[in-house]
Amino acid sequence: MIKGGNKVEAIEYGQTIAVGKRGQPWYRRRGIRRAAYLILVYALIIPGAIVLMLPLLTVLSTALKEPKQIFAFPPEWIPNPFRWQNFSEAWTGYVDFNLYMRNSFMVTISNIIGNLVSCSLAAYGFARLRARGKEVLFLLVLGTMMVPLWVTLIPQYVLFSKLDWTNSFLPLMVPPWFGWPFFIFLLRQFFMTIPKDLDDAARIDGCSTWGILWHIILPLSKPALAAVAVFAFVGNWTNFLGPLVYLQDENLYTLPLALQHFQGEWGDFARFYHLIMAVTVITMLPIVVIFLLMQRYFVKGIVMSGVKR
């Protein structure tokens, strides 16, 4: 090995290899390896993101086009000109979607609150309280996740029909207040990651079982609660089957059902397809905003639910 100035050269088998100041080849330096790793990662992520974003970009492009541009060949990806008035025309020009958006928000917010309250109580009992047969009961709750929706659809409809709840929001808003198996499982797994020493310390200070849940467990479980809220929002906001089965009055329609009704009544592709896409874009906006605002808590809640300390 020959040292000279700021460079170091190694002679091996009659060949000279240039190495860095610390005696490592250039391709083994930490900065070079990290840069190569990032280039490889982004080279895989960017094409995948483009493929996944292509349907959304197609919907947005169609919503901003004139009717004659929609079925042009070759396709025109960038509208010329941009017709921003398509959104206002679609939203109030033929059908008053403001009413349907209020209905969707009312059902969705009520169900989010119901899921958070009922699933938190059930998960707290499974994770922190002592009771005989608790594990068996928890397995039964998980077993209900294996039952297909189509098996319980008709019995539920018969039950709500006997209660005279059809053509109202009650079949859509009452069941979430009795818990949801997946949310109970998610919260229970997260509650189990919280050290039980906190419970013991709180009991020594005179805190009750409800006080431990309210002052310790729930404040430390904000990521898991955020994940449940996001899941509940998306599931209820995009729910089509429930309103289709139980709602007959058009004034009670939620956005997914109203959009399908609008497409069936005004769905002349040559004239109204761009308006249908405009309503679709507006309908998707709340989901995108909620996810962007709560993404950090959502990801943390999912990750931490699988960690057991």
N, C-alpha and C positions, 0 to 999 in steps of 0.2 A: 504494500500500500504506500502510495506516494502522496504527501501533503504539499500543496503549493498555494499560497495566498488564501483566498476564500474558497477554493475548490479542493476536492479530494478525489483522487483517482485510484482505482483498484485494478491491479494487473492480475488477470486470472486466465490461465491456459493461453498465454501469449496475446490476450486481447485486453484492451483498455476500456473500462466501463466508467462513465462519468456518474458520480454520485453527489449528493448534496453536502451541506456543511456538517450534518449530523451523521454522515456515513451511510445514508439510505438512498437507493435509486429514486429518480424523480417520480416514477409511477407508484411508489409506495408511500409517498408523502400523504399526510392526513388531509390536507386541503385538496389535493388532486383527486383522492379517492372520494371525498365528500362531493366534489363537483361532478364527478362521473356518476355517482349514485343519484344525485338530484336530476341530472340530465336524463338518466334512464327512467326514473320515476315519472317525470313530467312527460316524457315521450310516450309513456303508456297511459297516463291519466288524460292528457288533452284529447287524443282521438276518441277515447271512451266517453269523455264528457260531451264531445260534439255529437256522437251517435245518440246518446241519451237525451240531449237537448234538441235534437232535430225535430221530433214531433211537436214540442212546445214552440219552437221557432216557426214551424209550418203553420200552426194555429194562429200565432201572432201576425205572421205575414198575411195570411188570408183575411184576418180581421181588419187589416188596413188597406185592402185592395178594393178596386171597383169590381162590380160583377163580371165584366167582360175579361178581366185579367185573371180570374180564378182558374179557368180551364184552358188558359193559353198554352200553346206548345211551340217551342220549349218553355218550361215553367219560368215565370218571372219571380225570383225569390225576393227581390226588393221592390215594394210597391212604388209606383210612379203615376200619380202623386200619392202621398200618404193621406188617406181619408179618415181623419180622426173623428169626424162626425158620425162614423159608423157606430161608435159606442153609445152615444146619446140616442141615436135613432133606434138602435136595437133595444136599449134599456127601457125606453118609454114610448117609442113610436107605435108599437103594435100591442105590446103587453106591458102592464105595469109591474116590472120586476122588483120595485121597491117593497111592495107588499110581501112578495115571496122571500126577499132577503130578510125582512123583519121576522117572518115565520122561522126561517132557518136559524137566525141568531137566537131567537127565543128557545127553540128546542135544543140547540147545541150548547148554549150556556147553562141551561138547566141540567142537561145530562153531564156536563163537565163537573159541575158542583156535586151532583149526585154520585158520580163515580169517585170523586176525591173523598167525599165523606164516608160512603159505605165501604169502599175498598180499603181506606186507611184504617178504619175500625177493625175490619176482618183481618187485615194483615198484621195489625198490632197484636191481636189476640193470638194468632198463629206463631208470631215471632217472639213475643216477650212474656206471655202469660203461661202459667202452668195449669194443665187440665188433662184428665185422663182421656185417651182416645183422640188427642189433638192431631197427631200425625195421620191417623186413619182418616179423620174428617178432612184434613188437608188433601190427602190423596183423592178423596171423593170429589173435592172441589176441582182438582186438576183433571179428574176423569171426565167432568162435564165438558171440558174443552175438546174432547174427542167425539162428542155427539154432533153430527152435521146439523147445520141450521135448518135444512129442509125437513128433518125429522120432527122438530119442535114447532115448525111454522103453523101447521094446521091446528094442533092442540092449543097453541097460544091464541090463534084467531078465534077458535070456538070459545075459549075462556073470556077474552075481551068482548066478544059478541054477547055472551051471557050477562056480562057486567054492563052492557050498553055503552061501551067505550068506543065503538067504531065511529069513524068520521069525526074524530077529535084527536087532540094531541096526547091524550092520556096513554095510549099504548106505546107511544114513542118516548114519553118523558118519565113514566113511573118505573119501568124495569131497571134503569141505571141506579136507582136509589137502593136496590137490593144487591149490588155488587156485580163485578165482572171477573170471571176466573183469572184471566191473563193479568189484569191490573192487580188483583190480590196477590198473585204469585210474584209479580215484579216488585211490589212494595214490601212484601214479606222478605224477599231476598235482600233488599236494601236495608231494612230494619235490622236484619241479623248481622250486618257489618258494623253496626254501632256498638261499642263496648258496653256490656251490661254493668260494668262498674259505675257508669253514670246513673243507672237506675238505683243501685244500692246507695250511692251517695245522696241521691235525691230523697230516698225513703228515710235515711238517717236525719235529713233536714226537715222531715215531716211532710214531704210531697206525696200526694195520693196517686193512684194509678192513672186517673184522668189527667192529673197535673204533669206526670211524667210524659204522657203522650203529647200534651199541648205545649209544654215548655221545653222539652228535650228532644223527643223523637221527631216531631214534625219540623221544627226549625232546622234540624240537621239533615232532613230528608228533602230539601228543596229540589235538588236535581231529579230525584225519582218522581216527586210530585209533578215537576215540569214535564217529565217524559210521559206520565199518565195524561196530563192535560193536553199535550200535543197529539197523542194517539187518540184520545177521546174527541178532540176537535175535528181531526181529519175524518175519523170514522163516522161521526154524526153529520158533519157538513156535507159529506159525499154520499150519505145514505140514500139509496134510491128504492130499495125493496120495501122497507118499512112504510114510508109514505104511500107507495103504490098500493100496498095491501089494505091499509087502514083509512086512507083519506079519499073521499069522493067529492067533497066540496072544493071547487077551484080556489076559493079564497083561503083555504087552509094549506094549499100546496107549499112545499119547500122548493128551494132552488133547483135541485136535480130533477124533481118531478115536473116543475114548471118549464125547465129547459127542454125536457123530452116532449112535453105538451106543445111548446112553441115550435119545436122542430116538426112535429106531426101535423100541426095545423097550418103553419106558414113555411114548411120546409121545401119550397120550390127551389131546387139547387141553383137554377139559373138566376134567381132574383134575391133569395134570402140566405144563401149559404154563408156569405160574409157576415151577415148579422148574427147568425147562429154562432159563428166563431168569435164574434165580438162579445156576446153574452158569456161564452165559455171562458174567455180571458178574464172578464170581470169576476166570474165565479171562482176562478183559481187564485185571484189576488190575495184574499184573506189567508189561504193556506200558506202561500209563499211568505207573506209578512210574518205570520205566527212562527213559522219554522226558522226564519232568519233571526227573529228576536230572541228565540228560546233555544237556538241551536246548541249553544255552549252547555246549558243545563241539560238539554235532551241527551246529548252524547255522554255526558258525565253520568247521568242517571242510568243509562243502559249499561255502561261499562262497570260502574260500581255495584250494580245489582248482581253481577256474576262473581264478585270478590267476597270471600269469606275470611274474616280475620280470626 
